[in-house]
Amino acid sequence: MTILNDALDDLDRLPGSMQERILGVVERLERWPQVSGVKALTAQWRGHSRIRTGDYRVVFKLYPDRIVVVRVAHRKEVYE
């Protein structure tokens, strides 16, 4: 599992309780493919997937040997 610096910056800007929830979701991703609630993205985000927790989204990309977390943000801002 890799979390890009941009995603870490996104995470740092969130309230502490939401950071804990997001990190719990990221831990769930480590059990791929036994993860529910994942949706494949389209258009400019084609090739990426997302998982949600409340109003926040964790956008990630799957590779054969790892998962890379690209973005963590509120649903209104995440795809910008």
C-alpha positions as CSV (number, residue, x, y, z in Angstrom):
1,M,0.0,0.0,0.0
2,T,1.3,3.4,-1.0
3,I,-0.2,6.8,-0.1
4,L,0.9,9.6,-2.3
5,N,2.0,12.9,-0.7
6,D,-1.0,14.7,-2.1
7,A,-3.3,12.2,-0.4
8,L,-1.4,12.6,2.9
9,D,-1.7,16.4,2.6
10,D,-5.5,15.9,2.1
11,L,-5.7,13.7,5.1
12,D,-3.8,16.2,7.3
13,R,-6.4,18.9,6.6
14,L,-9.2,16.7,7.9
15,P,-10.5,16.7,11.5
16,G,-8.9,14.1,13.7
17,S,-12.0,11.9,14.0
18,M,-12.3,11.8,10.2
19,Q,-8.6,11.0,9.8
20,E,-9.1,7.9,12.0
21,R,-12.1,6.8,9.9
22,I,-10.2,7.3,6.6
23,L,-7.2,5.3,7.9
24,G,-9.6,2.5,8.9
25,V,-10.9,2.5,5.3
26,V,-7.3,2.4,4.0
27,E,-6.5,-0.6,6.2
28,R,-9.6,-2.3,4.7
29,L,-8.1,-1.8,1.3
30,E,-5.1,-3.9,2.3
31,R,-7.4,-6.9,2.3
32,W,-8.1,-6.4,-1.4
33,P,-10.1,-8.0,-3.2
34,Q,-12.3,-8.8,-0.1
35,V,-13.4,-5.2,0.2
36,S,-17.0,-4.1,-0.3
37,G,-18.2,-0.6,-1.4
38,V,-15.6,0.0,-4.0
39,K,-16.7,1.7,-7.2
40,A,-14.8,2.0,-10.5
41,L,-14.5,5.6,-11.7
42,T,-14.9,6.8,-15.3
43,A,-14.0,9.8,-17.5
44,Q,-10.8,11.6,-16.4
45,W,-10.6,9.2,-13.4
46,R,-10.8,6.0,-15.6
47,G,-8.5,3.3,-14.1
48,H,-9.1,4.5,-10.6
49,S,-11.6,3.4,-8.0
50,R,-13.1,4.9,-4.9
51,I,-14.4,3.8,-1.6
52,R,-16.4,6.1,0.6
53,T,-16.8,6.8,4.3
54,G,-19.5,9.3,5.1
55,D,-19.2,12.3,2.9
56,Y,-15.5,11.6,2.2
57,R,-13.9,9.6,-0.6
58,V,-10.7,7.7,-0.9
59,V,-9.6,7.5,-4.5
60,F,-7.0,4.8,-5.3
61,K,-5.5,2.9,-8.2
62,L,-5.0,-0.8,-8.3
63,Y,-1.8,-2.3,-9.6
64,P,-0.9,-6.0,-9.8
65,D,1.5,-5.7,-6.8
66,R,0.1,-2.8,-4.8
67,I,-2.6,-0.2,-4.2
68,V,-1.8,3.5,-4.5
69,V,-4.1,6.0,-2.6
70,V,-4.2,9.1,-4.8
71,R,-6.7,11.4,-3.2
72,V,-8.7,11.8,0.1
73,A,-11.4,14.5,0.1
74,H,-15.0,15.5,0.6
75,R,-17.3,14.2,-2.0
76,K,-17.9,17.8,-3.4
77,E,-14.2,18.3,-4.0
78,V,-12.6,15.0,-4.6
79,Y,-12.9,14.8,-8.4
80,E,-11.8,18.4,-9.1
